[in-house]
Amino acid sequence: MDKWLATPPGQYLLAWEQAQIDATVANLFGFHALQLGLPELDALRANRMPHRWLATHSPAEAAQQKDVSLVTEYCALPFAANSLDLVVLPHALELTPDPHGALREVERVLMPEGRVVICGLNPVSLWGFRQRRAHWYRWLGRSRLFLPQAGDFIGYLRLRDWLRLLNLEIEAGQFGCYRPAFSSQAWLDRFAWIDQVGQRSWPFLGSAYMLTAVKRVPSMTLLNPGFKPVRRLVNTSVSVANSASYTRATSKKVV
């Protein structure tokens, strides 16, 4: 995928995601933050947490990057449970063979009220249609894939259901990259106006999306014990005597 990211559409995608992630993580506070995959995108540069790591699952990819902190499988992160305040996954779920396992592992290492930021490619978009069409015609040898062959699209609604099953509540979501699937920088620049139109007219058809979710942990609410107030016993004999004398006095008056 690193070769595709160096192309004009790849740079266009990285620029949009970098701007969105910078604005999102700038105001997230804590102590420990982790980025999984895609070293070409510096997802934690705007964040001010003191401990930040960049992880990749490919030793070859780590050898090409100087900023990689560790090499690990996304389904077995070397962090204790409830130890990270922020995890950013720029296309990590699309490029891992077990996206369900990776997402469960992210939920495990996140602290309660911790955030996860996920970037992905939208299958319901112009880029997604171009990729599917290329798969159809590829059997005839007529077309080449527009996006990298590695990985698979994960739709926005599909990912939202996965997050809900893990008690990860979606806090914000946005779409972007509405320009058509052109490989030329000149044609991408000609359709720069469509970004604003798409954001206003058909926001869910953007070629890329970003989700921010927060980990919610159900907790018990302690209630005060239901102590009943102590009721004092009334001297019933005195009350009965008083009522009897009152009855006799009123009967004499009536007579």
C-alpha positions as CSV (number, residue, x, y, z in Angstrom):
1,M,0.0,0.0,0.0
2,D,3.0,2.3,0.5
3,K,3.5,2.6,-3.2
4,W,-0.1,3.6,-3.8
5,L,0.1,6.2,-1.1
6,A,2.8,7.9,-3.1
7,T,0.5,8.4,-6.1
8,P,-1.7,11.6,-6.4
9,P,-4.9,10.0,-5.1
10,G,-2.9,8.5,-2.2
11,Q,-1.4,11.8,-1.3
12,Y,-4.9,13.4,-1.6
13,L,-6.2,10.7,0.9
14,L,-3.3,11.2,3.3
15,A,-3.8,14.9,3.4
16,W,-7.5,14.7,4.2
17,E,-6.9,12.1,6.9
18,Q,-4.0,13.9,8.4
19,A,-6.0,17.1,8.8
20,Q,-9.0,15.3,10.3
21,I,-6.9,13.3,12.8
22,D,-4.9,16.3,13.9
23,A,-8.1,18.2,14.7
24,T,-9.5,15.1,16.6
25,V,-6.5,14.0,18.7
26,A,-5.3,17.5,19.6
27,N,-7.8,17.8,22.5
28,L,-7.6,14.2,23.8
29,F,-5.7,14.0,27.1
30,G,-4.1,11.2,28.9
31,F,-0.7,9.5,29.3
32,H,-0.5,6.6,26.7
33,A,-1.3,6.7,23.0
34,L,-0.7,4.1,20.3
35,Q,-0.9,4.2,16.5
36,L,-1.4,0.9,14.7
37,G,0.0,0.7,11.2
38,L,0.4,3.1,8.3
39,P,3.7,4.9,9.3
40,E,3.2,7.3,6.3
41,L,0.6,9.0,8.4
42,D,1.8,10.7,11.6
43,A,-1.5,10.3,13.5
44,L,-0.1,11.4,16.9
45,R,1.9,14.5,16.0
46,A,-0.8,16.9,17.3
47,N,-1.4,14.9,20.5
48,R,0.2,15.9,23.7
49,M,0.3,12.7,25.6
50,P,3.8,12.0,27.0
51,H,4.0,8.3,26.0
52,R,3.3,7.6,22.3
53,W,4.1,4.5,20.2
54,L,3.9,3.6,16.5
55,A,3.3,-0.1,15.9
56,T,3.3,-2.2,12.7
57,H,2.8,-5.9,12.1
58,S,5.4,-6.1,9.2
59,P,9.1,-6.3,10.0
60,A,9.9,-5.2,6.4
61,E,7.7,-2.1,6.9
62,A,9.4,-1.4,10.2
63,A,12.8,-1.6,8.6
64,Q,11.9,1.1,6.1
65,Q,10.6,3.5,8.8
66,K,12.7,5.2,11.5
67,D,9.8,6.1,13.8
68,V,8.4,2.6,14.4
69,S,8.5,1.8,18.1
70,L,7.5,-1.9,18.0
71,V,6.5,-4.7,15.7
72,T,3.5,-6.7,16.9
73,E,0.5,-8.6,15.8
74,Y,-2.6,-6.4,16.0
75,C,-4.5,-9.3,17.7
76,A,-1.9,-9.6,20.5
77,L,-0.8,-6.2,21.6
78,P,2.0,-6.1,24.3
79,F,0.0,-3.8,26.6
80,A,-1.8,-4.6,29.8
81,A,-5.6,-4.4,29.9
82,N,-7.0,-0.9,30.5
83,S,-3.7,0.8,30.0
84,L,-4.0,3.0,26.9
85,D,-5.9,6.3,26.7
86,L,-5.9,6.6,22.9
87,V,-5.5,4.1,20.0
88,V,-5.5,5.3,16.3
89,L,-6.1,2.8,13.5
90,P,-5.5,4.4,10.1
91,H,-6.7,1.5,7.8
92,A,-5.3,-1.0,10.2
93,L,-8.6,-3.0,10.2
94,E,-8.6,-3.2,6.4
95,L,-5.0,-4.5,6.2
96,T,-5.1,-7.1,9.0
97,P,-6.3,-10.6,8.3
98,D,-8.4,-10.6,11.5
99,P,-10.2,-7.3,11.9
100,H,-12.5,-8.7,14.6
101,G,-9.6,-9.9,16.7
102,A,-7.8,-6.6,16.3
103,L,-10.8,-4.6,17.4
104,R,-11.3,-6.8,20.4
105,E,-7.7,-6.3,21.4
106,V,-8.0,-2.6,21.1
107,E,-11.0,-2.7,23.3
108,R,-9.0,-4.7,25.9
109,V,-6.1,-2.3,26.1
110,L,-8.2,0.8,26.2
111,M,-8.9,2.4,29.6
112,P,-12.5,3.2,30.5
113,E,-13.5,6.4,28.7
114,G,-10.5,5.9,26.4
115,R,-10.8,6.8,22.7
116,V,-10.3,4.9,19.5
117,V,-10.0,6.7,16.1
118,I,-10.5,4.6,13.0
119,C,-9.9,5.6,9.3
120,G,-11.3,3.5,6.5
121,L,-12.3,3.5,2.8
122,N,-16.0,3.6,2.0
123,P,-17.2,0.9,-0.3
124,V,-20.3,3.1,-1.1
125,S,-18.4,5.8,-3.0
126,L,-16.9,6.6,-6.4
127,W,-13.6,5.0,-5.4
128,G,-15.4,1.9,-4.2
129,F,-17.4,1.6,-7.4
130,R,-14.2,2.0,-9.4
131,Q,-12.5,-0.8,-7.4
132,R,-15.5,-3.2,-7.8
133,R,-15.6,-2.5,-11.5
134,A,-11.9,-3.2,-11.8
135,H,-12.5,-6.6,-10.1
136,W,-15.2,-7.4,-12.5
137,Y,-13.2,-6.6,-15.7
138,R,-10.0,-7.9,-14.3
139,W,-11.0,-11.4,-15.3
140,L,-11.0,-10.2,-18.9
141,G,-7.7,-8.4,-18.6
142,R,-9.2,-5.0,-19.4
143,S,-8.8,-3.1,-16.2
144,R,-6.4,-2.5,-13.4
145,L,-7.3,-2.0,-9.8
146,F,-7.5,1.6,-8.7
147,L,-6.8,1.0,-5.0
148,P,-4.3,-1.5,-3.5
149,Q,-5.3,-5.1,-3.8
150,A,-4.3,-5.8,-0.2
151,G,-7.0,-5.5,2.4
152,D,-10.8,-5.3,2.2
153,F,-13.3,-2.5,2.5
154,I,-15.2,-2.2,5.8
155,G,-18.3,-0.2,5.4
156,Y,-19.3,2.6,7.9
157,L,-22.5,0.8,9.1
158,R,-20.8,-2.5,9.4
159,L,-18.0,-1.0,11.5
160,R,-20.5,0.8,13.6
161,D,-22.2,-2.5,14.5
162,W,-18.8,-4.0,15.5
163,L,-18.1,-1.1,17.8
164,R,-21.5,-1.4,19.5
165,L,-21.0,-5.1,20.3
166,L,-17.8,-4.1,22.2
167,N,-19.3,-1.3,24.2
168,L,-17.5,1.3,22.1
169,E,-19.9,4.2,21.7
170,I,-19.5,6.3,18.6
171,E,-18.7,9.9,19.5
172,A,-18.1,11.4,16.1
173,G,-18.0,10.4,12.4
174,Q,-17.2,12.2,9.2
175,F,-16.7,11.5,5.5
176,G,-14.4,13.1,3.0
177,C,-12.5,12.7,-0.4
178,Y,-15.4,13.2,-2.8
179,R,-13.3,13.7,-5.9
180,P,-13.7,11.0,-8.7
181,A,-11.2,8.1,-8.9
182,F,-8.6,9.8,-11.1
183,S,-5.0,8.8,-11.1
184,S,-3.8,12.1,-12.4
185,Q,-3.0,15.1,-10.2
186,A,-4.3,17.5,-12.9
187,W,-7.8,15.9,-13.0
188,L,-8.0,15.7,-9.2
189,D,-7.3,19.4,-9.0
190,R,-10.0,20.1,-11.6
191,F,-12.6,18.5,-9.4
192,A,-11.5,20.1,-6.2
193,W,-14.8,22.0,-6.0
194,I,-16.7,18.7,-5.5
195,D,-15.4,18.3,-2.0
196,Q,-17.5,21.1,-0.7
197,V,-20.5,20.1,-2.7
198,G,-20.3,16.5,-1.6
199,Q,-19.9,17.4,2.0
200,R,-23.1,19.4,1.8
201,S,-25.2,17.3,-0.6
202,W,-24.3,13.6,-0.2
203,P,-22.0,13.4,2.9
204,F,-22.3,9.5,3.2
205,L,-20.8,9.0,-0.3
206,G,-17.3,10.1,0.6
207,S,-14.5,7.8,-0.4
208,A,-12.9,7.9,3.1
209,Y,-14.4,8.1,6.6
210,M,-13.1,8.6,10.1
211,L,-14.8,7.4,13.3
212,T,-14.2,8.3,16.9
213,A,-15.5,6.0,19.6
214,V,-15.2,6.0,23.4
215,K,-15.0,2.9,25.6
216,R,-18.0,2.7,28.0
217,V,-17.8,0.4,31.0
218,P,-21.2,-0.5,32.7
219,S,-20.9,0.2,36.4
220,M,-23.2,-0.3,39.4
221,T,-25.0,2.7,41.0
222,L,-25.0,2.4,44.7
223,L,-28.3,3.4,46.3
224,N,-28.8,4.4,49.9
225,P,-30.2,1.5,52.0
226,G,-34.0,1.6,52.3
227,F,-34.1,2.1,56.1
228,K,-37.7,2.7,57.3
229,P,-38.0,5.6,59.8
230,V,-38.7,4.5,63.3
231,R,-42.3,5.1,64.3
232,R,-43.1,5.8,67.9
233,L,-46.0,3.9,69.4
234,V,-48.9,6.0,70.6
235,N,-50.5,5.3,73.9
236,T,-53.7,3.9,72.5
237,S,-55.3,3.5,75.9
238,V,-55.2,7.2,76.6
239,S,-56.5,8.0,73.1
240,V,-59.4,5.6,73.5
241,A,-60.3,7.0,76.9
242,N,-60.3,10.5,75.6
243,S,-62.5,9.6,72.7
244,A,-65.0,7.9,75.0
245,S,-65.3,10.8,77.4
246,Y,-65.8,13.1,74.4
247,T,-68.6,10.9,73.1
248,R,-70.4,11.0,76.5
249,A,-70.1,14.8,76.7
250,T,-71.5,15.3,73.3
251,S,-74.4,12.9,73.9
252,K,-75.4,14.8,77.1
253,K,-75.5,18.1,75.2
254,V,-77.7,16.6,72.5
255,V,-80.2,15.3,75.1
